[in-house]
């Protein structure tokens, strides 16, 4: 009974991750319908994604800073879920597209409260030597939610339309908000090992690599339903199901890496995945065969599923309870900053030269990120060797 109570926050965080990610990706699922109903251009779609990511990145940073300063992670997350549910459900009664977009952008503020705080909670409460496993399972839970929501959205939207579908999806979030209120936050300090690397230049390279990577991967994912509809030729509702194939790959990658990450160094996995994503995107944009495109989407998801827990585990290893929430929040801020810039740029590029060429352009930042992770790994190994020499008598 005591063990189940101790695991309860981790179980709620896993469920919360599943639902929060569903809220986060609701806009990409809605964009094909906005194109049909409101004649949105690629540029307008990219502009919405830009403002959404800007708000999410800013408030992710603020959430991490506030939580590290005042605590009460559970209450902040609870408020985020309740606010997200109310806003998403309200689109059922809103007719003006300007108000709909405003509501969806306000959701970004609520969604931003979850990732930096919940990820820090999982890392803090994990047993020594099990941080990578718990973070991998946490990542897998979020991906599982995206798989379910993409399949459910594709089914419901063909029956009741996108407005009622949004209302139905919003309801369970209220229960999650209530569940987080019931969590008692325990102040537990994780042992800080003397061999822990604490060099600011490593953080600079790490966050730079994350931000540059998002210049490519965020755009790829955000425009994926539109790409599938326009170039592969599937209906908008079916494109949501193909969207789910990506998350099946992410889920599989997270489960796979969870068995290895605590026994291997995490950074080599980040190097492997960024190199693989570069190749897979080029292959994806070279074919319009639905089956091949589906396989490649799943493979890209697999690589990202390995990447996310790897870089989270490394950051958890080099941080402490006093700055972990802020560091995870800053990481999301950097990612969001890139994602703020990139959709509008790629949307404009797609309007001018076509979405295929815009997708191929995403390979460049992914490749640069790959090079930076190699540099980060080499520097981290160097500092670790220096730390060992200093500690020897």
C-alpha positions as CSV (number, residue, x, y, z in Angstrom):
1,X,0.0,0.0,0.0
2,X,2.8,2.4,0.9
3,X,4.6,1.6,-2.4
4,X,1.5,2.3,-4.4
5,X,1.1,5.6,-2.7
6,X,4.7,6.5,-3.5
7,X,4.2,5.5,-7.1
8,X,0.9,7.4,-7.4
9,X,2.5,10.8,-8.4
10,X,4.5,9.1,-11.1
11,X,1.4,7.3,-12.5
12,X,-0.6,10.6,-12.5
13,X,2.4,12.3,-14.2
14,X,2.4,9.6,-16.9
15,X,-1.4,10.0,-17.5
16,X,-1.0,13.8,-17.4
17,X,1.8,13.6,-20.0
18,X,-0.5,11.6,-22.3
19,X,-3.2,14.2,-22.1
20,X,-1.0,17.3,-22.1
21,X,0.6,16.3,-25.3
22,X,-2.8,15.7,-26.8
23,X,-3.7,19.3,-25.9
24,X,-0.3,20.5,-27.4
25,X,-0.8,18.9,-30.8
26,X,-4.5,19.8,-31.2
27,X,-3.7,22.7,-33.5
28,X,-1.8,20.6,-36.1
29,X,-4.8,18.3,-36.2
30,X,-7.2,21.2,-36.7
31,X,-5.2,23.0,-39.5
32,X,-6.4,20.8,-42.4
33,X,-10.0,21.7,-41.4
34,X,-9.1,25.4,-41.1
35,X,-7.7,25.2,-44.6
36,X,-11.0,23.7,-45.9
37,X,-13.4,25.8,-43.9
38,X,-11.6,29.2,-43.7
39,X,-9.2,28.9,-46.7
40,X,-6.1,29.1,-44.6
41,X,-2.8,29.5,-46.5
42,X,0.5,27.7,-45.5
43,X,1.7,31.1,-44.2
44,X,-1.3,31.6,-42.0
45,X,-1.0,28.1,-40.6
46,X,2.6,28.7,-39.9
47,X,1.8,32.0,-38.2
48,X,-0.6,30.3,-35.8
49,X,2.0,27.7,-34.9
50,X,4.5,30.5,-34.5
51,X,2.4,32.4,-31.9
52,X,1.4,29.1,-30.2
53,X,5.0,28.1,-29.7
54,X,6.1,31.6,-28.6
55,X,3.6,31.6,-25.8
56,X,4.3,28.0,-24.8
57,X,8.1,28.6,-24.7
58,X,7.9,31.8,-22.6
59,X,5.5,30.3,-20.1
60,X,7.5,27.0,-19.9
61,X,10.5,29.0,-18.7
62,X,8.3,31.0,-16.3
63,X,6.7,27.9,-14.9
64,X,10.1,26.3,-14.2
65,X,11.4,29.4,-12.5
66,X,8.3,29.9,-10.4
67,X,8.2,26.3,-9.3
68,X,11.9,26.3,-8.3
69,X,11.4,29.5,-6.4
70,X,8.0,28.8,-4.6
71,X,7.3,25.1,-5.1
72,X,3.8,23.8,-5.5
73,X,4.4,22.1,-8.8
74,X,1.2,20.0,-8.5
75,X,-1.0,23.1,-8.1
76,X,0.5,24.9,-11.1
77,X,0.0,21.8,-13.3
78,X,-3.5,21.4,-12.0
79,X,-4.4,25.0,-12.9
80,X,-2.9,24.3,-16.4
81,X,-5.1,21.3,-17.0
82,X,-8.3,23.0,-15.9
83,X,-7.6,26.1,-18.0
84,X,-6.8,24.0,-21.1
85,X,-10.0,21.9,-20.7
86,X,-12.2,25.0,-20.4
87,X,-10.6,26.8,-23.3
88,X,-10.7,23.8,-25.7
89,X,-14.2,22.9,-24.9
90,X,-15.4,26.5,-25.5
91,X,-14.8,26.2,-29.3
92,X,-18.1,24.4,-29.5
93,X,-19.9,27.7,-29.0
94,X,-17.5,30.0,-30.8
95,X,-18.2,30.9,-34.5
96,X,-15.6,33.6,-35.3
97,X,-12.3,32.2,-36.4
98,X,-10.4,35.0,-34.8
99,X,-11.9,34.0,-31.4
100,X,-11.2,30.4,-32.0
101,X,-7.5,31.1,-32.8
102,X,-7.3,33.3,-29.6
103,X,-8.7,30.5,-27.5
104,X,-6.2,28.0,-29.0
105,X,-3.3,30.4,-28.4
106,X,-4.3,30.9,-24.8
107,X,-4.3,27.1,-24.4
108,X,-0.5,27.3,-25.0
109,X,-0.1,29.2,-21.7
110,X,-1.9,26.4,-19.8
111,X,-0.2,23.6,-21.7
112,X,3.2,25.2,-20.9
113,X,2.9,24.5,-17.2
114,X,3.2,20.8,-17.5
115,X,6.5,19.6,-19.2
116,X,9.2,21.4,-17.1
117,X,7.5,20.7,-13.8
118,X,6.4,17.1,-14.4
119,X,9.7,16.1,-16.0
120,X,11.5,17.5,-13.0
121,X,9.2,15.6,-10.6
122,X,9.8,12.3,-12.4
123,X,13.6,12.8,-12.3
124,X,13.5,13.8,-8.6
125,X,11.4,10.8,-7.5
126,X,13.2,8.2,-9.5
127,X,15.4,5.7,-7.6
128,X,19.1,5.9,-8.2
129,X,20.1,4.2,-11.4
130,X,16.5,4.2,-12.6
131,X,16.2,7.9,-13.8
132,X,16.6,6.9,-17.4
133,X,14.0,4.2,-17.2
134,X,11.4,6.4,-15.5
135,X,12.0,9.3,-17.9
136,X,11.7,6.9,-20.8
137,X,8.4,5.5,-19.5
138,X,7.2,9.0,-18.8
139,X,8.1,9.9,-22.4
140,X,6.3,6.8,-23.7
141,X,3.2,7.7,-21.8
142,X,3.0,11.1,-23.5
143,X,3.4,9.4,-26.9
144,X,0.8,6.8,-26.1
145,X,-1.7,9.6,-25.4
146,X,-0.8,11.2,-28.8
147,X,-1.4,7.8,-30.5
148,X,-4.8,7.5,-28.9
149,X,-5.8,11.1,-29.5
150,X,-4.8,11.1,-33.2
151,X,-6.8,7.9,-33.8
152,X,-9.7,9.1,-31.7
153,X,-9.7,12.5,-33.3
154,X,-9.7,11.0,-36.8
155,X,-12.7,8.8,-35.9
156,X,-14.7,11.3,-34.0
157,X,-14.2,14.2,-36.5
158,X,-15.7,12.1,-39.3
159,X,-18.8,11.5,-37.2
160,X,-19.5,14.8,-35.4
161,X,-17.1,17.3,-36.9
162,X,-14.1,19.1,-35.3
163,X,-16.0,21.3,-32.9
164,X,-17.8,18.6,-31.0
165,X,-14.7,16.5,-31.2
166,X,-12.7,19.2,-29.4
167,X,-15.4,19.4,-26.7
168,X,-15.3,15.7,-26.1
169,X,-11.5,15.6,-25.9
170,X,-11.5,18.5,-23.4
171,X,-13.7,16.8,-20.7
172,X,-11.2,14.4,-19.1
173,X,-8.7,17.2,-18.5
174,X,-10.9,18.5,-15.7
175,X,-10.5,15.2,-13.8
176,X,-6.8,15.4,-14.3
177,X,-6.7,18.9,-12.9
178,X,-8.5,17.6,-9.8
179,X,-6.2,14.7,-9.5
180,X,-3.1,16.9,-9.3
181,X,-4.7,18.9,-6.5
182,X,-4.8,15.7,-4.4
183,X,-1.0,15.1,-4.8
184,X,1.0,16.1,-1.8
185,X,4.3,17.5,-2.9
186,X,7.2,16.0,-1.0
187,X,10.5,17.9,-0.7
188,X,13.0,15.2,-1.4
189,X,16.6,15.9,-2.3
190,X,18.3,13.6,-4.7
191,X,21.9,12.7,-3.9
192,X,24.3,14.8,-6.0
193,X,27.3,12.7,-7.0
194,X,30.7,14.2,-6.8
195,X,31.5,13.1,-10.4
196,X,28.6,15.2,-11.7
197,X,29.5,17.5,-14.6
198,X,28.6,21.1,-13.9
199,X,30.2,23.2,-16.7
200,X,28.2,26.1,-18.2
201,X,29.7,25.6,-21.7
202,X,28.2,22.1,-21.9
203,X,24.8,23.6,-21.1
204,X,25.3,26.2,-23.8
205,X,26.1,23.5,-26.5
206,X,23.3,21.3,-25.2
207,X,20.6,23.9,-25.4
208,X,21.9,25.3,-28.7
209,X,21.7,21.8,-30.2
210,X,18.1,21.3,-28.9
211,X,17.1,24.7,-30.3
212,X,18.6,24.1,-33.7
213,X,17.1,20.6,-34.0
214,X,13.6,22.0,-33.4
215,X,14.1,24.3,-36.4
216,X,13.6,21.2,-38.4
217,X,11.7,18.6,-36.4
218,X,9.0,20.8,-35.0
219,X,8.1,22.0,-38.5
220,X,8.1,18.5,-39.9
221,X,5.6,17.4,-37.3
222,X,3.4,20.5,-37.3
223,X,2.9,20.4,-41.1
224,X,2.6,16.6,-41.3
225,X,-1.2,16.4,-41.5
226,X,-1.2,19.1,-44.3
227,X,1.6,17.3,-46.1
228,X,-0.2,13.9,-45.9
229,X,-3.4,15.5,-47.2
230,X,-1.8,17.5,-50.0
231,X,1.0,15.3,-51.3
232,X,0.0,11.8,-50.3
233,X,-3.6,12.4,-51.2
234,X,-5.4,11.2,-48.0
235,X,-8.5,12.8,-46.5
236,X,-8.0,15.2,-43.5
237,X,-9.6,12.7,-41.1
238,X,-7.4,9.9,-42.4
239,X,-4.3,12.1,-42.1
240,X,-4.8,12.2,-38.4
241,X,-4.5,8.4,-38.3
242,X,-1.2,8.6,-40.3
243,X,-0.2,11.2,-37.8
244,X,-0.7,8.5,-35.2
245,X,1.9,6.3,-37.0
246,X,4.6,8.8,-36.1
247,X,3.6,8.5,-32.4
248,X,3.6,4.7,-32.6
249,X,7.2,5.0,-33.6
250,X,8.0,7.5,-30.8
251,X,6.3,5.1,-28.3
252,X,8.3,2.1,-29.5
253,X,11.5,4.2,-29.3
254,X,10.8,5.3,-25.8
255,X,10.1,1.8,-24.6
256,X,13.2,0.5,-26.3
257,X,15.6,3.1,-25.0
258,X,14.2,2.6,-21.5
259,X,15.9,-0.8,-21.3
260,X,19.3,0.6,-22.2
261,X,19.6,4.2,-21.1
262,X,20.6,3.5,-17.4
263,X,23.4,1.2,-18.5
264,X,24.8,3.3,-21.4
265,X,25.8,6.9,-21.8
266,X,22.8,8.9,-23.1
267,X,24.6,11.3,-25.5
268,X,25.6,8.7,-28.1
269,X,21.9,7.9,-28.6
270,X,21.2,11.6,-29.3
271,X,24.0,11.5,-32.0
272,X,22.6,8.4,-33.6
273,X,19.1,9.6,-33.7
274,X,19.8,13.1,-35.2
275,X,21.9,11.5,-38.0
276,X,19.1,9.0,-38.7
277,X,16.4,11.6,-38.8
278,X,18.4,13.6,-41.4
279,X,18.5,10.6,-43.8
280,X,14.9,9.6,-43.1
281,X,13.4,13.0,-43.9
282,X,15.2,13.1,-47.3
283,X,13.8,9.6,-48.1
284,X,10.3,10.7,-47.0
285,X,10.2,13.7,-49.3
286,X,11.4,11.6,-52.2
287,X,8.3,9.3,-52.4
288,X,4.5,9.8,-52.5
289,X,3.7,6.1,-52.1
290,X,1.3,5.9,-49.0
291,X,2.8,2.7,-47.6
292,X,6.4,3.8,-47.9
293,X,5.5,7.2,-46.4
294,X,3.8,5.5,-43.5
295,X,6.9,3.3,-42.8
296,X,9.2,6.3,-43.0
297,X,7.0,8.4,-40.7
298,X,7.1,5.5,-38.2
299,X,10.9,5.3,-38.5
300,X,11.3,9.1,-37.8
301,X,9.1,8.7,-34.8
302,X,11.2,5.8,-33.6
303,X,14.3,7.9,-33.7
304,X,12.6,10.8,-31.9
305,X,11.3,8.3,-29.3
306,X,14.9,7.4,-28.6
307,X,16.1,11.0,-28.6
308,X,13.8,12.5,-26.1
309,X,14.6,10.3,-23.1
310,X,18.3,10.4,-23.9
311,X,18.6,14.1,-23.8
312,X,16.3,14.4,-20.8
313,X,18.3,11.8,-18.9
314,X,21.6,13.6,-19.6
315,X,20.1,16.9,-18.3
316,X,18.7,15.2,-15.3
317,X,22.1,13.7,-14.5
318,X,23.9,17.1,-14.6
319,X,21.2,19.1,-12.7
320,X,20.1,19.3,-9.1
321,X,16.7,19.7,-7.3
322,X,17.5,23.4,-6.9
323,X,17.7,24.1,-10.7
324,X,16.1,21.1,-12.4
325,X,12.8,22.7,-13.1
326,X,14.4,25.9,-14.4
327,X,16.7,23.9,-16.7
328,X,14.0,21.8,-18.2
329,X,11.9,25.0,-18.5
330,X,14.8,26.8,-20.3
331,X,15.2,23.8,-22.6
332,X,11.5,24.1,-23.6
333,X,11.9,27.8,-24.0
334,X,14.8,27.3,-26.4
335,X,12.9,24.7,-28.3
336,X,9.8,27.0,-28.4
337,X,11.9,29.9,-29.5
338,X,13.1,27.9,-32.6
339,X,9.5,26.6,-33.2
340,X,8.3,30.2,-33.0
341,X,10.5,31.3,-35.8
342,X,10.4,28.2,-38.0
343,X,6.7,27.7,-38.9
344,X,6.3,31.1,-40.4
345,X,9.5,30.9,-42.3
346,X,8.8,27.4,-43.7
347,X,5.2,28.4,-44.3
348,X,6.3,31.3,-46.5
349,X,8.9,29.1,-48.2
350,X,6.2,26.4,-48.9
351,X,3.9,29.0,-50.4
352,X,6.7,30.2,-52.7
353,X,8.4,26.9,-53.6
354,X,6.1,24.1,-52.4
355,X,5.9,22.1,-49.2
356,X,8.1,19.3,-50.5
357,X,11.1,21.7,-50.8
358,X,10.3,23.3,-47.4
359,X,10.4,19.8,-45.9
360,X,13.7,19.1,-47.5
361,X,15.1,22.3,-46.0
362,X,14.4,20.9,-42.5
363,X,17.3,18.5,-43.0
364,X,19.8,21.3,-42.6
365,X,19.2,22.2,-38.9
366,X,18.8,18.5,-38.0
367,X,22.3,17.9,-39.4
368,X,23.8,20.9,-37.6
369,X,22.3,19.5,-34.4
370,X,23.9,16.2,-35.1
371,X,27.3,17.9,-35.3
372,X,26.8,19.8,-32.1
373,X,25.9,16.6,-30.2
374,X,29.1,15.1,-31.3
375,X,30.9,18.2,-30.0
376,X,29.0,18.0,-26.7
377,X,29.8,14.3,-26.2
378,X,33.5,14.9,-26.8
379,X,33.6,17.8,-24.4
380,X,31.6,15.9,-21.7
381,X,34.0,13.0,-21.9
382,X,37.0,15.4,-21.6
383,X,35.5,17.0,-18.5
384,X,34.7,13.7,-17.0
385,X,38.3,12.4,-17.5
386,X,39.6,15.7,-15.9
387,X,37.2,15.2,-12.9
388,X,38.4,11.7,-12.4
389,X,42.1,12.8,-12.4
390,X,41.3,15.6,-9.9
391,X,39.5,13.2,-7.5
392,X,42.4,10.7,-7.6
393,X,44.9,11.0,-4.7
